[in-house]
């Protein structure tokens, strides 16, 4: 499938759920009067290379608050399986008219995300003419700003053929490991290694401190603004200093 040119219509699909095991309800936890999901939508929506933004949540009653927040704030929401997130993405894309041929996958635990990173990833995906592109790969995952872009045909193939539970839950593993798909990777920003997604209360405290410091100056503060702030206030990284055994401290030595 690699090398094919896909039509330019592009949709960002942000997966969101309330039933996080480590920090339940995190996506609607408020900072400065706005839920984390609201901050993320506000920061991603200006992406120039995106035609539509959708929040994909589940049909579980526990996710009704997400659907209500979307409805109250003019954000399109689609609902599907809680555990089969791949199916949620596939049928979410099919619900859009016309069906977007480029899908941008984001997760709602990244409230510091930025439209410039999304535009970078979509541009690289289109320029390289691949089935899959990401700025997030070992050893530096650009955590909190990671983007995965893939074609609708690749998504459909994954939906029809992926069998393993992790392939259904995490959406892109089948695309990333199957030989029929072409994949490329590139960093958005060099020398960036710290955890800025929200999985725990400590993560939330760090992200809240960043938003409270930068949002009043500019609601669309950039990744460089975040890195600059943390270089000045590097002690904040002690809030979530160890994640899966990895130090969250490389930024201390830019």
N, C-alpha and C positions, 0 to 999 in steps of 0.2 A: 504493500500500500504506500510505501514511502515515495516521496518525490511528487505526489499528486498535488495540484493546486486546488485549494478549497475556497469557496466563496467567502467574502469578507465578513458576513454577518456574525457577530460575536456576542455571546452571553456570559456574564459572570454568574456563577451559581455558588452561593455561600451556604454550606451545610451548617445547620444549627440544631441543637437539642438541649433540653433542660436537664436531662438525666445523666449528666456527667458523674462518674463514680467518685472522683476526687474532690470536685467542687460543684455540687448540684446547683443548677440555676445560674451558673456563672455568666452566660451570655446576656442575661438581663440585669446583672448586678450594676447599680448606678455609680457613675462618677460624674461629678458636677451636673447632676440633674438629668443625666442621659445614660441609658444602658450601654454596656460595652458594644452590643450589636449596633446600636444607633451611631456610636462613634465610628465603627468600622464602615457602615454603609455610607456615612457622610464623607469619609476619607477616600473611599474607593469609587464612588459614583462619578466623579469628574473625569474618569479615564476616557481619553479621546478615542481610543481604539475599541471601545465597547459600545454595543448597541442596546443592551438590556441587562438589568441586574435583577436577580431573583434570589430569594431566600428559600432553601429547601429544608423543610423540617419534617417531622414524622406525623403520622395520623394518631399517635397516642394522645390521650387526654392531657398528659403531662406537658405536651408541647402546644396546647391551646394558647397559653400566654404569648408564645412567639408569634403565632398566627394573628392574634389580636393586635399585638404591637405593630406588625406589618400593616394590617388593615388600617389602623389608626394613623399611620405615618406615610401612607402612599407608597408602600414597598410591596411589590408583587411577591406572593408566597405560593409555593407548591408543597404538597404533602405526600408522603409515601412511607415505605417501610422504615422502621426504626433501625433494624439490624442490617438490612440489605441496602446499604447506601448507594451501591452501584445502580440498583434498580431505581432508587429515588432520583439519581441524576439522569438516568436514561429517560424515564417517563416525565421528569421535569422538563427536559429538553424538548421532548415530543409535544408537550403542552403549549409550547411557544409557537407563534405563527408570524413569519415562517420559521421553521425549525432552524436554529442556528447551526452552522457547520463548524464553528470554532467554539469550544467550551473552555472557560477559565474556572478552575476549581480553587475555591478559597474555603477556609474553615473559620467559624465564628469565634474561635479562641484567639484571634489575631487582631485585636482592636486598634493596634498601631499601624496597621497596613496602610499603604499609600497608593494613590492612583498612578503615580509615576512608575512604580514597580510593576504594576499590572500592564501599563502601556509598554514598558520595556519587554516583558515576557511575550506579549502578543506580537509585538514587532519582530522579535527574534524568531518566534514560531513561524510567522508568515515569510520572513526573509529566508529562513533555512529550508522551508518547504518540507517539514518533517511531520510525523504523526503525533509527536509528543515533545514538549519542551518544558524545562523547569530550571529555576534559579537555585533550587535546593537539592544538594547532593553531598555525599561525604567528601572530606571530613567537616566541612563548614555548611550547615544547613540553612543559613539565613533565617533562623527560627523567628517567627513572628511576622516575617515578610515573605514567606515562601509562596510561590505560585506554580501551579501545574496547568499547562495548556495542552489540549489535545483535540483532535478532529472528532466530529460526530461519528463518522464511520468507525473510528477506533473505539469510541464509547459503545457503539452498537455491537461491535464484534466482542468486546469484553462482556457486555451484558448477556449475549447469547452463549458465550463459551466459558466464562470463568466459573470454576467449580469450587475452589477452596474458600473457606469462610473468610480468610483475611482478604482475598481478592474481592469479595462482595462488600466487606465492611469498609475497606480503604480505597476503593474505587479504581485506582490506577495500577496496582501491582501486575495485573494481567497484561496491560499495555506495556509496562516497563520491562517485562521479562520475555515477552513473546517475540520470536524472531521476525515475524512478518511486519512489525512496526519499526519505523525509524525514530530514533530518539537523539536529542542533543541537549546540552546543559551549558549554562554560562552564569557567572555571578552578576548580580546587580551592583554589588559594592564589594571592593576588596577589603581585607583586614577587618572582617566583622564576624565575631563569634561570641554570642551571648544569648541567653534564653529570654525571649520577649513575648512568647505565647503564654496564655493563661490556663494552667492546669491545676494550680493549687492556690491556697490563700496567700502564700508568700509571693507567687507570681502576680496575683491581683494587686497586692500592695505595691509592688514595683511599678506595674503599669499605671496604677492610679497616681503614683507620685510623678511619673513622667507626664501624664495628661494634665494634672493639676498645675504643673510648672509651665508647660508649653502651650496648652490650648488657649489660655486667655490672650496670648500674643498672636496666635494664628491657628485657628481650628484645623487647618490643613498643613500643620508642621511636617517637615520632611524627615526621611530616614537620616539624613545628615544632621538635622536638628537634634534628633534623638541621640545619635552617636556623640555629638558635641556636648550635649547636656550630660550624658553619662561619663564622658571623659572628665568633666568638671566635678561631677557628683558620684564618682566611681564607688564610694562606700555603699550606695544604694544597691549595688549588685550583690551585697552580702544578704539582702533580703531573700534571694532564692539562689544562694551561692553554689549549691550542689544539685545537679539534675542528672539522674542516672549515673552518678559517680563522676560527672564531669564538672570541672570548675567553671563557673560563670564569670571569669575574670580576665579574659584575654584583652578586653577593651581597656584595661588599666595601662596597657603599654602600647599605645597606638603607633 
